[in-house]
Each structure stands twice: as C-alpha cells, then as structure tokens.
Amino acid sequence: MEVIHKIGRRKKAVARVFLKEGNGEIMVNNKALNTYFPIATLQYKVMQPLSLTDNVSTYDIKVTVKGGGVKGQAEAIRLAISRALSEINPDYRTILKPEGLLTRDSRMVERKKFGQKKARKKYQFSKR
C-alpha cells in the first residue's frame, strides 16, 4: 500500500496527514501524539475515526499541522484522518459520515469592524 496524503482544516489550523500501513504509531510534528496533545480529550478527538473503524493499530500516521489553537489542530487532524480512511475503504464512509467526521466545519472568527471594539462589541454610547 502506498502512502495516502490528505488535508484537513478547522478555523485557522491546517493539518496534512500521511497514512500508511504499520503498527498504529501517530507522530504529530515529529512528536508522539500524547506529547503533542497532553490533554486526553484532544487525544480522543484525533483517535476517534480510527477507533470507530477498528483501525487503532493498523496504520502509521505522520501529521504536520500549523496554525490555530490546539483544539482546532486536533479537529483538523481528525478530519484529515477520516478523509484518508474513507479513501482506503469506501465502507468506512458509512460509519464516519453519520458521526459528522467527514464534514468540514466552516465556522470562522468574525472580523473586527472599524469604529467598534471587537466584531460585535461596541464602544459605550453616551447620549449626553
């Protein structure tokens, strides 16, 4: 099996995933998964597509991720892994799609408007 390359995005985070057959080793920016994401919930997010398809120890995954915060990066990696798994086996699509793992979350930060403090917050209004 050749290496499969997929991209996942979330907010400002962009993750590139290289998936190949192996023993379940996940490297994120040349660090182990539990070193890069010390929080258990973020590790769960990354492992979610693998555990749903029973492929936790089947594939080696190398990830390069940049931009955004840690949660956005974890969700970008999750999307990229889901896309790679659905390319390997089209039957995985029926498992991952109802969980919402193949949908790109398009919500982004709203831009700040001029004459205001933030995107929605305004300066205090004084009538007199």
C-alpha positions as CSV (number, residue, x, y, z in Angstrom):
1,M,0.0,0.0,0.0
2,E,1.3,3.4,-0.9
3,V,1.2,6.5,1.4
4,I,-2.1,8.3,1.3
5,H,-2.0,12.1,1.8
6,K,-5.0,14.1,2.9
7,I,-5.6,17.7,4.2
8,G,-8.0,18.7,7.0
9,R,-8.8,22.2,8.1
10,R,-10.6,23.8,11.1
11,K,-10.6,27.6,11.8
12,K,-7.0,28.7,11.0
13,A,-5.5,25.2,11.6
14,V,-4.3,23.2,8.6
15,A,-3.3,19.5,9.0
16,R,-1.6,17.3,6.5
17,V,-1.9,13.6,7.2
18,F,0.3,10.9,5.6
19,L,-1.2,7.4,6.3
20,K,0.5,4.1,5.6
21,E,0.2,0.5,6.9
22,G,2.0,0.0,10.2
23,N,1.5,-0.7,13.9
24,G,-0.5,2.3,15.0
25,E,2.2,4.9,15.6
26,I,1.0,8.5,15.4
27,M,3.5,11.3,15.0
28,V,2.4,15.0,15.1
29,N,5.1,17.5,14.0
30,N,7.8,14.8,14.8
31,K,6.4,14.3,18.3
32,A,4.3,11.5,19.7
33,L,0.6,12.1,19.9
34,N,0.4,12.1,23.7
35,T,3.4,14.5,23.9
36,Y,1.9,17.0,21.4
37,F,-1.6,16.7,22.8
38,P,-1.2,16.1,26.6
39,I,-5.0,16.6,27.2
40,A,-7.0,13.3,26.9
41,T,-10.0,14.9,25.2
42,L,-7.8,16.1,22.3
43,Q,-6.2,12.7,22.0
44,Y,-9.7,11.2,21.9
45,K,-10.6,13.6,19.1
46,V,-7.6,12.5,17.0
47,M,-8.2,8.8,17.6
48,Q,-12.0,8.9,17.1
49,P,-12.1,7.9,13.3
50,L,-9.5,5.1,14.0
51,S,-11.5,3.7,16.9
52,L,-14.8,3.9,15.1
53,T,-13.4,1.9,12.2
54,D,-11.3,-0.5,14.4
55,N,-8.0,0.6,12.9
56,V,-6.2,1.8,16.0
57,S,-3.2,-0.4,15.5
58,T,-3.4,-0.9,11.7
59,Y,-1.9,2.3,10.2
60,D,1.1,4.6,10.9
61,I,0.2,8.2,10.7
62,K,2.6,11.2,10.2
63,V,1.0,14.6,10.7
64,T,2.2,18.1,10.0
65,V,-0.1,20.7,11.5
66,K,0.2,24.5,11.7
67,G,-1.9,27.5,12.6
68,G,-4.8,27.9,15.0
69,G,-5.0,26.6,18.6
70,V,-4.7,23.1,20.0
71,K,-8.4,22.2,19.7
72,G,-8.6,23.5,16.1
73,Q,-5.5,21.5,15.3
74,A,-6.9,18.3,16.8
75,E,-10.2,18.7,14.8
76,A,-8.3,19.4,11.6
77,I,-6.2,16.2,12.1
78,R,-9.5,14.3,12.8
79,L,-11.0,15.4,9.5
80,A,-7.8,14.5,7.5
81,I,-7.6,11.0,9.1
82,S,-11.3,10.5,8.3
83,R,-10.8,11.5,4.7
84,A,-7.8,9.2,4.3
85,L,-9.7,6.2,5.9
86,S,-12.7,6.8,3.6
87,E,-10.3,6.7,0.6
88,I,-8.8,3.4,1.7
89,N,-12.1,1.7,2.2
90,P,-15.4,3.2,0.9
91,D,-17.3,1.2,3.5
92,Y,-15.8,3.4,6.3
93,R,-17.7,6.3,4.8
94,T,-21.0,4.8,6.0
95,I,-19.5,4.7,9.6
96,L,-17.8,8.1,9.6
97,K,-20.5,10.2,7.8
98,P,-23.3,9.8,10.5
99,E,-20.8,10.8,13.2
100,G,-20.1,14.1,11.3
101,L,-16.4,13.3,10.9
102,L,-16.3,13.9,7.1
103,T,-17.9,17.4,7.3
104,R,-15.6,20.4,7.2
105,D,-16.7,22.8,10.0
106,S,-16.7,26.1,8.1
107,R,-17.2,28.4,11.2
108,M,-14.5,31.1,11.3
109,V,-13.8,34.0,13.6
110,E,-15.8,37.1,12.6
111,R,-13.7,40.1,11.5
112,K,-13.5,43.2,13.6
113,K,-15.3,46.2,12.3
114,F,-13.9,49.7,12.3
115,G,-15.4,52.0,14.9
116,Q,-16.1,49.1,17.3
117,K,-14.1,47.3,20.0
118,K,-14.5,43.8,18.5
119,A,-16.7,42.1,15.9
120,R,-19.9,42.7,17.8
121,K,-18.9,44.7,20.9
122,K,-19.4,48.4,20.6
123,Y,-17.9,51.3,22.4
124,Q,-20.1,52.7,25.2
125,F,-22.7,55.0,23.9
126,S,-23.3,58.3,25.8
127,K,-26.5,60.1,25.0
128,R,-25.4,63.4,26.7
